[in-house]
Structures are given as structure tokens and as C-alpha cells.
Amino acid sequence: MWKPGTLLLLLLWLASGELQQETEPRRLPPPGKLNFGYVPAGVYETLAHYEPGPIGILFHMVHAFLYAVQPNAFPHDLIVKLAKDKFGAIQTEYQKPENIVLTLQAIYYEIGFLVCAAVGLLFTILMPIAGLFFCMCRCCDNCGGEMHQRQRKNADCRRGLLGTLLFSTSLVITIGVLCAYAANQNLSSQVKNVRRLVNSNMRDLHTFANDTPMQIEYLISQYATAKNKVIYDLDNIGPLLGGRIHDQLDKEVRPALDQVLNMAGAMRETKEALESVNASLEVLQDGTGKLSLNLGQVRTSINHTLNDTDCHDEDSDATTAQLCRNIRQSLSQLQISSNFTRLPDVNAQLEKMNDVLKTDLSAVVQRGFSSLNDTPHMVIEQTRSVVESVTNLVDSIGNNISSFSKAFPVQSCLSNFTIFINHVHAKIEDYYPEIDKMDFYRWIGCIALCCMVVLVLAFNYLGLLCGTLGYDKHASPTTRGCISNTGGTMLMAGVGFSFLFSWVLMGVVTIIFLAGGNMEKLVCEPFHTKELFKVVDTPYMINPEWKNFIPGYMYNDSELKLTTESLYSTCKKNQGIYSAMHLDKVFNISSYLNTTVFTKDVVSQLDSLKIDLRGIILLEAEGRQNLLDFSEAGLSEINYADYLEEVNKGVTVVDLLSFARELEAQTDLMPKSNLQSALKGHVSTLRQIHRQQIVPMEQSMSALNQSMRFLERTASDLPNKILAVLDAIKAAQFLISQNATHLINRESRKYTNTIIGYFHQYIEWVKTSLAMEVAPCKPFSNMVDTAEIMACSFVVDSMNTFWMGLGCSTLLLLPSIILAVKLAKYYRRMDTEDVYDDPETIPMKT
């Protein structure tokens, strides 16, 4: 047998790959998903499933008959009570009320079998007695023994009916014998499959033993996957940890640097605006003088033109004179409106801005950004020693796991298990000749029983054949032929053999029926419905001190929820033996492979990370001074109101184009003359002045207006704006230099838990694989299923089918006897016969 110690060592070794999860996991974002691949799985070849084929129809018929005989539910409570009382107490103290109740319950459950057994027993007892009396009766010329047959007009009809009934009965008996023979042959042929099933199960056990070490080794080797990921993250601590710190700081620091960068842009735009003011002011001041001179010349020219005689001859052309007066009155509008010569320039402010822009504030800010972006590199430099220490610890953890797995006596356990398998297989092989011999004897016995019925059938069929072929309807009963007489004799011989064999057949059928029927109802059927497991798993049944027998026997912990049903179901699903047998109760692997023990040094090292970001300078002193110089550039000293006032006046008092159009319209009303031509020339001059002088001045005024408004906005509360920017930079710098500890610690904890998370993933994968994939125990459930197939499908179903076929044939021997006795009278040669009063024979009789 397989000693419990050997089993325990094997199961302990199977559990050696388990890693215990840390007792207090850190609740942080999960790390990246690791891919450990698939545990290499062996292929179990045993197919614990049986398809009976065509004979399955007979099996179903037997099951239906047994259900009709015994429709009661499985007597779970009755069997449990009988088992707990160990049967002996009931036999010795059967008069106790509780034992009487159990007896009545058992009788109620078995009532169908008892009735059928009683019928079979009566048949077995009464049949030879009836045969004896029948023989004695015929010896006294009774019971059909008198060799005299009364002839009746319906004799042929009766003979045909009796022959048909006997043939039909014999045919049904033949079918029953064939069913019994088929069941007998099926059992013999299935016995030959026992060797194949056993060999298949043994090979699966060898596969189980050979593949388990490889699976355990695979679990251990996959530590490299977690290790490589940890080392990768350690090698990339800069982008991972430093990058996260940088991203968090960037949210707080970037707005301050962006403000400084905006100020640098404002400085450049301010300089450009001041340059634009000077350029525009120069253009406007120069253009104002030229425009004033040109407008004065135009006014003089138009006045001179209006001195023409046509403008003064009101008698000849009053309209022209009036138009001339109107034009002369409007000439006062031809003069400039704004005077830019009184506006001062902004050279002083421009010189200060040039001094301010000698410092490239944008470059200073970019150096601040670069210093901030250098955070990952700073983290790499400051954590180099810690990373090296953790890398060494990760290697040592792998060495500890590998050395621990090698500490178990794997080879000895496998050798013992393999030796046990080979020993059991050899023992089973030794029994095969005995099994074959016993099956041969059984087959011979069943064939002998079938031959008894076949002998009766042979006499019946031969009797019917000879009687039918040799019968001559014209022959009288005393003159029947030899063949007909032989047929009747054979029928009577079949009757004799029926009396000789039927009671033996029924006795055997009754015994097989009781054994096979109860096996089907009490073992096979409840196995499929799992009621049998519930009986075995009944608390305190096998041992009064153990609630559950298996854990009580193996682990001395009967409270553990490990039952035969759960063990069988788990193995049926091909899950690991570790979860099926609850091996964590045998050997607590967590005390040896505690994750906390292995990773506490890693956590300690990572928690000791010291990251100092005081080397990050966001804004150098040069940049700060540059901002202060910008606030003192004198932008607030500019008189923006004077500039805007002049800009808003416009270039001329009247719109020169409108004036030209009006002058042209008035000129068109005049008759064609030299006066009209001269005035049109002045219209062209005005338009040319507008195009060449006023348009550029208007553009310069627009540029001046925009620049002054920008400068006014920029100068508005500029010192306070600069101070706000400096305060923001100061706060951001203080955050990095003094208050970043909390941020660094938080991100460091996240990084640490990411590293530890890879170990946790490996542990969970190992636990899941150990429970579901390592050492799948399907061979053990297959052994149970194989035993059920051999016992129920091979033996019980076949023997039940055998007794059903043989029993039906035996029962039908009764009508066969009656029909054969009655039919033999019509075939046998009689000693005397009846004389009929036929009119043709009356004279002879007289």
C-alpha cells in the first residue's frame, strides 16, 4: 500500500512552490501586468467515459424496470443509521423500538425487490413440485396422458391457434435468450478492456509524477519575469520616479515660469512699441509741416482761381457766382487738425528698455526650465547606491527561492511514488490471469444456463416443424404419420426439460436480480447523483470523533471542509492537488517563503531614498534684477493722455476726400469754362495730397495709437505685476527647496509599491497556478470513474441485462408448457379414436 508518510512527503513537495502574500498589501495603483506564460501541462490519456453502443437500449430497459420495481428515493438517512449502528447492534438487539423502525424502513425500501424475490422463490419451489405431479398425473392417463383424442369440427382451428401461440411464445423466449447471450458476451468483451483502462490510468499517474517537478520548476523559473521587470524599473528610476516627481512639480512651477516668460515677451513688445512711437512721431511731426504748407498753397491757388470774372458776374451767371462764394467760404477748413510737434519723444524710456533687454530673460527662464527638467537625472544620481543595493537584494531573493525549492526530498518522493505505482501495476497484472479464468468460468456458466432454455426452444421449434410438416388432415388420430408423431413427442420432451430446468433458471435469476438490482439502486445510481458521496461525507459516521473523515485522518483537523465529494469534484475539474487536498493545512509554506521576509529589506532600502531638489534654480538673480529694471523703465512717466488726444483729433479739420468730392460736385454745376477746368485741377491736387501725405500720416497715427495704448496697459500697475511674478517664482522655488519632501515621499511610496507589486503579482500567479494548474489531480478522479465504469457499466449493467433476458425466458416457459402439452395431442399418434354417426357409414355399422 501507499504509506501515508510517502503521500504526505509528496504533497508537501507539491506545495513547495507557493509564496505567501504580504499580510498588509499597500493599497496603491496597480503596477503593469506581468505575463508569466502558461504552466506546462501534461496530457492525461484516460477517457473515463463509457458508451455501451446498441446494447445500451437493453441497459435503459433494465433501468426502467428497476425504477418500476424500486421507485423510492435513495435511503440516505437509513443507510447512515445502519452504518452508525454498524449493523451488528441491530442483529443482536433487533427488538429495540429504534431497530424495529430501521427494519421497517429497510423493508419498505426493499418491498419491490422482496415481492419480485418472493415470486421467483415461489416459482423455484413450486415448479418442480408441479412437474412431479404433472408426471404422476400423465402416468395415470390424466392431464393429457390418455392416448385418445376426441375429434371436433374446430380441431384444425384449435391446432393452428395453439401452434401460432406456441411459436410466438418460443420466439419471445428466443429474444430473451439472445438478450442474455448478448449481455454475457458484452461482459466478456468489456473485461478485456479492463487491462487497457488500468494501463491508461497508470500511465496518467506516471505523467502526474513526471510533469509535476517540471511544473514546480517552471513556477520557480518565472521569478525571473518579475525580477527582470523590477531591475528594468530600477534601471529606469529616473524616468519613472524622477519623471513623476517632475510632472507633479511642473504643475506648480510652470505657471510661475510662464509668467516670467510672458514678462520677457512683454519687454520685447514694450521696446518695439517705444520704437514704433518714436518712428510714428517722427513721421507725423515731419508730415504735419509739409501738409500745412501744401494745404496753404492749395487755399491760395483756389482763392486766386475764384477771382475769375465768371465768379463776380452775377448778372450773366448767378449760379456760378453763388458756387464761388460757397467754395471760398469752405476754404477755411483746409488746415491741419492735430499738432504733433508739441509731443515729446520717448527716447529716455527706449534707452532704459535697451539696457533692460541686454539681459536675455527668456534664456534665463529656459535655464530654469532645464533645471526643472533635469529632475530625473538628479534622481538617478542621488539613488544610484540604493538601486545597486536593491538589485543585489532581488538577486538574493531569487537564490533563496531556488535553494528553498531544492531543500525538499523531491527525488525520493518521486521514486517512492513511482515504485508504488509500478508495484500496484505489477500486482494488478498478476491478477489478470485469475480474472480471465474467473470470467471464463462465468461465461461457461451463463452459456450453460442459456443452453437450458435453448434446449427447450430446440424441442419446441423441431416439434412445431415436424408436427406441421408431417400432419395429414385426412389421417385419423390413430393413423398419423411418424413425422407428425415425432413432432408431438419433441413437444412433450420440451415440456419435460422445461420442468427440469425452469426452477434452476429462476433460482439463479432471483439471486442475480437481488444482487445486481440492489447494486444498481444502492451504488451505481447514487454515484451518478452524488448521493453516495453524501453518505460517505456524513459527519461523525466513520469515526464518532471526526466530523469529516479525510481531514481528520490526514491532518487531525476534522473541522476542515474537505469531503470526498469536494475532492472528487475538484479533481474532476482537473484542478491542482494542492487546492483539492487543502495541503496548506499540512505544511504552512508561508512560514518559510513569507513575502514580507524577502521584501522587507527591499522596502527598507527604497524607503531610505533621499532626494534633494535644492539644486533646482528656477530664476537666477540676474533674471530677478532684470524684472526689477523693467518695472523702473519709466513707462509710467509718459503722458499718454496728450498722445491719445492728438491721435484722436485726426490729420485735418475736414476729410480731404470729402472736401474734394464736394468741390468736384460744385464744379460740375458750373458751365464749361476755364474756371471749371482750374477748379478740377485743384480737386486732383487735393486727392494727390490725401494719397501721398494724409494716408501715410493716418497709418502712423494708427500705429502710434496702438503703441501708446499697449504701453499704457503695460505701464498700468507694472511694479505690482513684477512683484507678483517675483512672489510666484519665490513660492515655486520655496516649494522645490523646502516643501517638496511630502511630494517626493508620496511618489517614492508609489514607486516602492510598484516594485513590490511585481512580487505580489508573482505570488498571486504562483498561488493561482498551484491551485489550478500544478499537479492537476484528474488521474485520481479518473481512477474512481474507471472503477465505477468497470463495476457498474461493465459488470452490473451486463448482469442485470442477463437476468432480465433469462428471467423473461424462464417465465414464458409456463405458457410454453401449457401450449406444448395441448398442441402435442394434435401431432401424436393416438391408441383410440372417436366414431362419428356419418350417414355414409350407417349401413356398415348396422
DRENTOR-587029 format. One record per residue (C-alpha): residue in one letter; x, y, z. Coordinates in steps of 0.25 Angstrom, whole numbers, padded with zeros to 4 digits, always signed. Layout:
AXYZ;...
//
This chain:
M+0000+0000+0000;W+0004+0015-0001;K+0008+0019+0012;P+0002+0032+0018;G+0016+0037+0020;T+0020+0036+0006;L+0007+0042+0002;L+0010+0054+0011;L+0024+0056+0006;L+0019+0056-0008;L+0008+0066-0005;L+0018+0075+0003;W+0027+0075-0008;L+0016+0079-0018;A+0013+0091-0008;S+0028+0096-0008;G+0025+0106-0020;E+0015+0114-0012;L+0018+0128-0008;Q+0011+0135+0003;Q+0005+0149+0000;E+0009+0160+0009;T-0001+0161+0021;E-0003+0176+0019;P-0003+0180+0004;R-0001+0194+0001;R-0014+0200-0006;L-0007+0208-0017;P-0009+0208-0032;P-0006+0194-0038;P+0007+0192-0046;G+0008+0188-0060;K+0002+0174-0063;L+0013+0163-0064;N+0012+0152-0073;F+0017+0139-0067;G+0012+0130-0079;Y+0005+0117-0077;V+0009+0105-0067;P+0014+0093-0076;A+0003+0083-0074;G+0003+0068-0077;V-0007+0061-0085;Y-0015+0051-0078;E-0020+0040-0088;T-0031+0033-0079;L-0045+0036-0085;A-0053+0032-0073;H-0066+0031-0081;Y-0073+0019-0086;E-0083+0018-0098;P-0089+0004-0098;G-0094+0005-0112;P-0106-0003-0117;I-0107-0011-0104;G-0109+0002-0097;I-0124+0001-0101;L-0125-0012-0092;F-0118-0005-0081;H-0128+0006-0081;M-0139-0004-0081;V-0133-0011-0069;H-0132+0003-0062;A-0147+0006-0065;F-0151-0008-0060;L-0143-0006-0047;Y-0149+0008-0045;A-0163+0002-0046;V-0159-0009-0036;Q-0152+0002-0027;P-0157+0016-0029;N-0153+0021-0015;A-0142+0031-0013;F-0128+0027-0009;P-0130+0024+0006;H-0119+0033+0011;D-0123+0034+0026;L-0126+0019+0026;I-0112+0015+0021;V-0106+0026+0031;K-0113+0020+0043;L-0109+0006+0039;A-0095+0010+0037;K-0094+0017+0050;D-0100+0005+0057;K-0090-0004+0050;F-0101-0014+0046;G-0097-0023+0058;A-0105-0015+0068;I-0117-0017+0060;Q-0115-0032+0059;T-0113-0034+0074;E-0123-0024+0079;Y-0133-0025+0068;Q-0145-0024+0078;K-0142-0010+0082;P-0152+0000+0076;E-0142+0008+0069;N-0136-0004+0062;I-0150-0009+0058;V-0153+0005+0052;L-0140+0003+0044;T-0144-0011+0040;L-0158-0006+0035;Q-0151+0005+0027;A-0142-0005+0021;I-0153-0014+0017;Y-0161-0002+0012;Y-0150+0002+0003;E-0147-0013-0002;I-0162-0016-0003;G-0161-0017-0019;F-0149-0026-0018;L-0155-0034-0008;V-0168-0036-0016;C-0160-0040-0028;A-0151-0049-0020;A-0163-0056-0014;V-0169-0058-0027;G-0156-0064-0032;L-0155-0073-0019;L-0169-0078-0021;F-0166-0081-0036;T-0154-0088-0032;I-0161-0097-0021;L-0174-0099-0028;M-0169-0102-0042;P-0162-0116-0038;I-0174-0120-0030;A-0183-0116-0041;G-0175-0124-0051;L-0175-0136-0041;F-0190-0136-0040;F-0191-0134-0055;C-0183-0146-0058;M-0191-0155-0048;C-0204-0150-0054;R-0200-0153-0068;C-0195-0167-0063;C-0210-0169-0059;D-0214-0165-0073;N-0219-0152-0068;C-0214-0138-0071;G-0214-0141-0086;G-0207-0155-0083;E-0218-0163-0089;M-0215-0167-0103;H-0229-0163-0108;Q-0233-0151-0115;R-0247-0146-0117;Q-0249-0140-0131;R-0257-0127-0132;K-0261-0119-0144;N-0252-0108-0140;A-0240-0117-0138;D-0232-0110-0149;C-0234-0096-0144;R-0230-0100-0130;R-0218-0107-0135;G-0214-0095-0143;L-0217-0085-0131;L-0208-0094-0122;G-0197-0095-0132;T-0197-0080-0134;L-0197-0076-0119;L-0186-0086-0116;F-0177-0081-0128;S-0180-0067-0123;T-0176-0071-0109;S-0164-0078-0113;L-0160-0066-0122;V-0161-0057-0110;I-0153-0067-0101;T-0142-0067-0112;I-0141-0052-0112;G-0140-0053-0097;V-0129-0063-0098;L-0122-0054-0109;C-0122-0043-0099;A-0116-0051-0088;Y-0105-0056-0098;A-0102-0042-0103;A-0101-0037-0089;N-0092-0049-0086;Q-0083-0046-0098;N-0083-0032-0095;L-0077-0034-0081;S-0067-0043-0086;S-0062-0033-0097;Q-0062-0022-0087;V-0054-0030-0077;K-0043-0030-0088;N-0044-0014-0087;V-0040-0014-0073;R-0026-0016-0076;R-0026-0004-0085;L-0033+0005-0075;V-0024+0001-0064;N-0011+0003-0072;S-0017+0017-0077;N-0019+0021-0062;M-0005+0016-0058;R+0001+0024-0070;D-0006+0036-0065;L-0001+0034-0051;H+0013+0033-0057;T+0010+0046-0065;F+0005+0053-0052;A+0018+0049-0045;N+0027+0053-0056;D+0021+0066-0060;T+0019+0072-0046;P+0034+0074-0044;M+0035+0081-0057;Q+0023+0090-0053;I+0029+0093-0040;E+0042+0097-0047;Y+0034+0106-0057;L+0028+0113-0045;I+0041+0116-0039;S+0047+0120-0052;Q+0037+0130-0055;Y+0042+0138-0043;A+0052+0143-0054;T+0040+0150-0061;A+0037+0158-0048;K+0052+0160-0045;N+0055+0166-0059;K+0043+0175-0058;V+0048+0180-0045;I+0062+0182-0050;Y+0056+0189-0062;D+0049+0199-0053;L+0061+0201-0044;D+0070+0204-0056;N+0059+0214-0061;I+0057+0220-0047;G+0060+0234-0054;P+0048+0234-0064;L+0039+0226-0054;L+0041+0233-0041;G+0048+0245-0045;G+0038+0247-0057;R+0026+0246-0047;I+0033+0256-0037;H+0036+0265-0049;D+0021+0264-0054;Q+0016+0268-0040;L+0025+0279-0038;D+0023+0284-0053;K+0008+0286-0049;E+0012+0296-0038;V+0025+0302-0044;R+0021+0304-0059;P+0011+0315-0057;A+0021+0324-0049;L+0032+0322-0060;D+0021+0324-0071;Q+0018+0337-0064;V+0033+0341-0065;L+0034+0337-0079;N+0021+0345-0082;M+0029+0357-0076;A+0041+0355-0085;G+0031+0355-0097;A+0025+0368-0091;M+0039+0374-0090;R+0042+0372-0105;E+0028+0377-0109;T+0030+0389-0100;K+0043+0392-0107;E+0036+0390-0120;A+0025+0399-0116;L+0034+0410-0112;E+0042+0409-0125;S+0029+0410-0132;V+0025+0422-0124;N+0037+0429-0128;A+0036+0425-0142;S+0022+0429-0143;L+0024+0442-0136;E+0036+0446-0145;V+0027+0443-0158;L+0015+0451-0152;Q+0023+0463-0148;D+0030+0464-0162;G+0017+0461-0169;T+0010+0472-0161;G+0019+0483-0166;K+0019+0478-0180;L+0004+0476-0180;S+0001+0490-0174;L+0010+0497-0185;N+0003+0489-0196;L-0011+0492-0191;G-0008+0507-0190;Q-0003+0507-0205;V-0016+0500-0209;R-0024+0510-0202;T-0016+0522-0208;S-0018+0515-0222;I-0032+0513-0220;N-0034+0527-0216;H-0027+0532-0228;T-0035+0524-0237;L-0048+0529-0230;N-0044+0543-0234;D-0048+0540-0248;T-0058+0549-0255;D-0069+0538-0256;C-0069+0537-0241;H-0073+0552-0240;D-0083+0553-0252;E-0096+0551-0245;D-0104+0557-0256;S-0099+0547-0266;D-0098+0535-0257;A-0103+0536-0243;T-0101+0521-0240;T-0087+0521-0243;A-0085+0533-0234;Q-0092+0526-0223;L-0084+0514-0224;C-0071+0522-0224;R-0076+0529-0211;N-0078+0515-0205;I-0065+0510-0209;R-0058+0522-0203;Q-0065+0520-0190;S-0061+0506-0189;L-0046+0508-0191;S-0044+0511-0177;Q-0046+0496-0174;L-0033+0493-0182;Q-0024+0493-0170;I-0017+0482-0161;S-0025+0478-0148;S-0014+0471-0139;N-0001+0477-0135;F+0009+0466-0132;T+0021+0476-0131;R+0017+0478-0117;L+0018+0464-0113;P+0031+0459-0106;D+0039+0447-0111;V+0041+0434-0103;N+0056+0433-0105;A+0059+0432-0090;Q+0049+0421-0088;L+0055+0414-0100;E+0069+0415-0095;K+0065+0408-0082;M+0058+0397-0089;N+0070+0395-0097;D+0078+0394-0084;V+0068+0384-0079;L+0068+0375-0091;K+0083+0374-0091;T+0079+0362-0081;D+0072+0351-0089;L+0061+0348-0079;S+0056+0337-0088;A+0069+0330-0087;V+0069+0331-0072;V+0055+0325-0072;Q+0059+0314-0081;R+0071+0311-0071;G+0060+0310-0060;F+0052+0300-0069;S+0065+0292-0072;S+0068+0291-0057;L+0054+0286-0054;N+0054+0276-0066;D+0067+0271-0060;T+0060+0265-0048;P+0060+0250-0054;H+0075+0251-0056;M+0077+0257-0041;V+0068+0245-0036;I+0077+0235-0044;E+0090+0241-0038;Q+0084+0242-0024;T+0079+0228-0024;R+0090+0221-0030;S+0095+0213-0018;V+0081+0210-0013;V+0078+0204-0027;E+0090+0195-0027;S+0086+0190-0013;V+0072+0187-0017;T+0077+0180-0029;N+0086+0171-0021;L+0074+0168-0011;V+0066+0164-0023;D+0076+0154-0028;S+0078+0148-0013;I+0062+0146-0013;G+0063+0138-0025;N+0074+0130-0020;N+0067+0128-0007;I+0054+0123-0014;S+0062+0113-0023;S+0070+0108-0011;F+0058+0106-0003;S+0051+0098-0014;K+0063+0089-0014;A+0062+0086+0001;F+0051+0077-0001;P+0053+0062-0004;V+0047+0063-0018;Q+0055+0051-0024;S+0052+0042-0012;C+0037+0045-0012;L+0036+0043-0027;S+0044+0030-0026;N+0035+0025-0015;F+0022+0029-0023;T+0027+0023-0036;I+0031+0010-0029;F+0018+0009-0022;I+0011+0011-0036;N+0020+0000-0042;H+0017-0009-0030;V+0002-0007-0031;H+0002-0009-0046;A+0010-0022-0045;K+0000-0027-0035;I-0011-0024-0044;E-0004-0030-0055;D-0003-0043-0047;Y-0018-0043-0045;Y-0021-0043-0060;P-0020-0058-0062;E-0029-0060-0050;I-0039-0050-0055;D-0039-0057-0069;K-0040-0070-0063;M-0052-0066-0054;D-0058-0059-0066;F-0057-0071-0074;Y-0064-0080-0063;R-0075-0069-0062;W-0076-0069-0077;I-0077-0084-0077;G-0088-0084-0066;C-0096-0073-0073;I-0095-0081-0086;A-0100-0093-0079;L-0112-0086-0074;C-0115-0081-0087;C-0113-0095-0093;M-0124-0100-0084;V-0134-0090-0090;V-0129-0093-0104;L-0131-0108-0102;V-0145-0105-0099;L-0146-0096-0111;A-0140-0106-0120;F-0151-0117-0116;N-0162-0106-0118;Y-0157-0102-0131;L-0154-0116-0136;G-0167-0121-0131;L-0174-0110-0138;L-0167-0113-0151;C-0169-0128-0151;G-0183-0127-0146;T-0186-0116-0157;L-0179-0123-0168;G-0184-0137-0164;Y-0198-0134-0161;D-0208-0140-0170;K-0222-0135-0169;H-0228-0147-0176;A-0221-0157-0166;S-0229-0161-0153;P-0222-0159-0140;T-0219-0174-0139;T-0212-0174-0153;R-0204-0161-0152;G-0190-0162-0159;C-0177-0164-0152;I-0172-0149-0154;S-0185-0144-0148;N-0183-0153-0136;T-0169-0149-0135;G-0173-0135-0134;G-0182-0137-0123;T-0172-0145-0116;M-0162-0134-0117;L-0172-0124-0111;M-0174-0133-0099;A-0159-0134-0098;G-0158-0119-0097;V-0169-0119-0087;G-0161-0129-0079;F-0148-0121-0080;S-0156-0108-0076;F-0160-0115-0063;L-0145-0120-0061;F-0138-0106-0064;S-0148-0095-0061;W-0147-0095-0046;V-0132-0095-0046;L-0132-0084-0056;M-0142-0076-0047;G-0133-0078-0035;V-0121-0073-0042;V-0129-0061-0048;T-0134-0058-0034;I-0120-0058-0028;I-0114-0049-0039;F-0126-0040-0038;L-0125-0037-0023;A-0110-0035-0024;G-0110-0027-0037;G-0123-0019-0035;N-0118-0014-0021;M-0104-0011-0027;E-0111-0002-0037;K-0120+0005-0028;L-0111+0006-0016;V-0097+0008-0022;C-0097+0012-0037;E-0109+0021-0038;P-0106+0029-0025;F-0092+0030-0030;H-0097+0038-0042;T-0106+0046-0034;K-0095+0048-0023;E-0104+0043-0012;L-0093+0033-0009;F-0083+0044-0006;K-0093+0050+0003;V-0094+0037+0011;V-0079+0036+0012;D-0077+0050+0016;T-0088+0049+0027;P-0081+0056+0039;Y-0077+0046+0050;M-0081+0034+0043;I-0068+0027+0040;N-0061+0032+0053;P-0070+0037+0064;E-0059+0047+0068;W-0057+0053+0054;K-0067+0062+0047;N-0060+0060+0033;F-0052+0047+0032;I-0042+0051+0021;P-0036+0063+0028;G-0038+0056+0042;Y-0029+0044+0037;M-0019+0052+0029;Y-0018+0066+0037;N-0024+0062+0050;D-0034+0074+0047;S-0048+0068+0045;E-0054+0082+0044;L-0047+0085+0031;K-0057+0085+0020;L-0050+0074+0012;T-0060+0064+0007;T-0060+0052-0003;E-0070+0060-0012;S-0061+0073-0012;L-0049+0065-0014;Y-0055+0057-0026;S-0061+0069-0032;T-0049+0077-0031;C-0040+0066-0037;K-0051+0064-0048;K-0049+0079-0052;N-0034+0075-0053;Q-0030+0086-0043;G-0017+0084-0035;I-0016+0074-0024;Y-0011+0086-0014;S-0025+0092-0014;A-0032+0079-0015;M-0026+0073-0003;H-0025+0086+0005;L-0010+0084+0006;D-0008+0097+0013;K-0012+0090+0026;V-0001+0080+0024;F+0010+0090+0022;N+0009+0105+0024;I+0019+0109+0013;S+0017+0124+0017;S+0026+0122+0029;Y+0037+0119+0020;L+0034+0127+0008;N+0028+0139+0014;T+0028+0151+0004;T+0029+0161+0016;V+0042+0154+0020;F+0048+0155+0006;T+0043+0169+0002;K+0045+0176+0015;D+0059+0179+0012;V+0055+0184-0002;V+0044+0193+0005;S+0054+0198+0015;Q+0065+0201+0004;L+0054+0208-0005;D+0048+0216+0007;S+0062+0221+0010;L+0063+0229-0003;K+0067+0243+0000;I+0065+0252-0012;D+0069+0267-0011;L+0064+0276-0021;R+0070+0289-0015;G+0079+0289-0027;I+0068+0293-0036;I+0068+0309-0038;L+0056+0314-0045;L+0060+0328-0047;E+0075+0333-0045;A+0078+0347-0038;E+0080+0353-0052;G+0066+0350-0056;R+0061+0356-0043;Q+0068+0368-0045;N+0064+0369-0060;L+0050+0369-0056;L+0052+0380-0046;D+0059+0388-0056;F+0047+0386-0065;S+0038+0392-0055;E+0047+0404-0054;A+0048+0407-0069;G+0040+0420-0067;L+0027+0415-0075;S+0018+0422-0065;E+0025+0435-0068;I+0019+0436-0082;N+0007+0446-0083;Y-0002+0436-0090;A-0014+0446-0090;D-0006+0456-0099;Y-0003+0446-0109;L-0016+0440-0109;E-0023+0453-0110;E-0015+0457-0122;V-0017+0444-0129;N-0032+0445-0127;K-0033+0459-0134;G-0030+0454-0148;V-0020+0459-0158;T-0028+0471-0164;V-0040+0478-0159;V-0049+0473-0171;D-0047+0460-0178;L-0039+0464-0190;L-0046+0453-0199;S-0060+0458-0195;F-0056+0472-0198;A-0050+0469-0211;R-0063+0461-0215;E-0071+0473-0211;L-0063+0483-0218;E-0064+0474-0231;A-0079+0473-0229;Q-0080+0488-0229;T-0070+0490-0240;D-0079+0481-0249;L-0091+0490-0247;M-0083+0501-0254;P-0083+0503-0269;K-0071+0498-0276;S-0060+0509-0275;N-0046+0512-0271;L-0051+0514-0257;Q-0057+0500-0257;S-0044+0494-0262;A-0036+0501-0252;L-0045+0496-0240;K-0044+0482-0245;G-0029+0483-0245;H-0030+0487-0231;V-0038+0475-0228;S-0028+0466-0233;T-0017+0473-0225;L-0025+0471-0212;R-0027+0456-0216;Q-0012+0455-0218;I-0009+0461-0205;H-0018+0452-0198;R-0012+0440-0205;Q+0003+0444-0203;Q+0002+0451-0189;I-0010+0448-0181;V-0011+0433-0183;P+0003+0431-0178;M+0000+0440-0167;E-0013+0433-0163;Q-0005+0420-0163;S+0006+0425-0154;M-0005+0431-0145;S-0012+0417-0144;A+0002+0411-0141;L+0004+0422-0130;N-0010+0419-0125;Q-0007+0404-0123;S+0007+0406-0118;M+0002+0416-0107;R-0010+0408-0103;F-0001+0396-0101;L+0009+0404-0094;E-0002+0409-0085;R-0007+0395-0082;T+0007+0390-0079;A+0011+0402-0070;S-0002+0401-0063;D+0002+0395-0049;L+0015+0390-0055;P+0022+0389-0042;N+0012+0381-0035;K+0011+0372-0046;I+0026+0370-0046;L+0025+0367-0031;A+0014+0357-0033;V+0023+0350-0043;L+0035+0350-0033;D+0026+0345-0022;A+0021+0334-0030;I+0035+0330-0034;K+0039+0331-0020;A+0028+0322-0015;A+0031+0312-0026;Q+0045+0312-0022;F+0042+0310-0007;L+0033+0298-0011;I+0044+0291-0018;S+0055+0295-0008;Q+0047+0293+0005;N+0033+0287+0003;A+0035+0276-0007;T+0038+0266+0003;H+0024+0261+0004;L+0023+0260-0011;I+0036+0253-0012;N+0031+0243-0001;R+0018+0241-0007;E+0024+0238-0021;S+0035+0229-0015;R+0024+0221-0008;K+0017+0219-0021;Y+0030+0215-0027;T+0033+0205-0016;N+0019+0199-0017;T+0020+0198-0032;I+0033+0190-0029;I+0027+0181-0018;G+0015+0180-0027;Y+0023+0171-0037;F+0026+0162-0025;H+0011+0162-0021;Q+0007+0158-0036;Y+0017+0147-0036;I+0012+0142-0023;E-0003+0142-0027;W+0001+0135-0040;V+0008+0124-0033;K-0003+0123-0023;T-0013+0122-0034;S-0005+0113-0043;L-0002+0104-0031;A-0017+0103-0028;M-0022+0101-0042;E-0011+0096-0052;V+0001+0090-0044;A-0001+0075-0042;P-0015+0074-0047;C-0021+0062-0040;K-0030+0057-0051;P-0024+0044-0051;F-0029+0041-0037;S-0044+0045-0041;N-0041+0036-0054;M-0038+0024-0045;V-0051+0026-0037;D-0059+0027-0051;T-0051+0015-0056;A-0055+0007-0044;E-0070+0012-0046;I-0069+0008-0061;M-0064-0006-0058;A-0073-0009-0047;C-0086-0002-0052;S-0085-0001-0067;F-0077-0014-0069;V-0082-0023-0058;V-0095-0019-0052;D-0102-0014-0065;S-0098-0026-0073;M-0102-0036-0062;N-0115-0028-0060;T-0118-0030-0074;F-0114-0044-0074;W-0124-0047-0062;M-0135-0039-0069;G-0134-0047-0082;L-0132-0060-0075;G-0143-0057-0066;C-0153-0053-0077;S-0150-0066-0084;T-0152-0074-0071;L-0165-0068-0068;L-0170-0071-0082;L-0167-0085-0081;L-0180-0087-0073;P-0189-0083-0085;S-0179-0091-0094;I-0182-0103-0085;I-0197-0102-0086;L-0197-0099-0101;A-0188-0110-0104;V-0196-0120-0096;K-0209-0116-0103;L-0203-0116-0116;A-0196-0129-0115;K-0210-0136-0115;Y-0211-0132-0130;Y-0198-0137-0134;R-0196-0150-0127;R-0202-0164-0131;M-0214-0168-0122;D-0217-0182-0118;T-0232-0180-0120;E-0241-0170-0127;D-0256-0165-0127;V-0266-0172-0136;Y-0276-0162-0143;D-0290-0165-0148;D-0287-0162-0162;P-0299-0165-0172;E-0290-0172-0182;T-0285-0182-0171;I-0299-0185-0164;P-0301-0198-0172;M-0288-0203-0169;K-0290-0200-0154;T-0303-0207-0154;
//
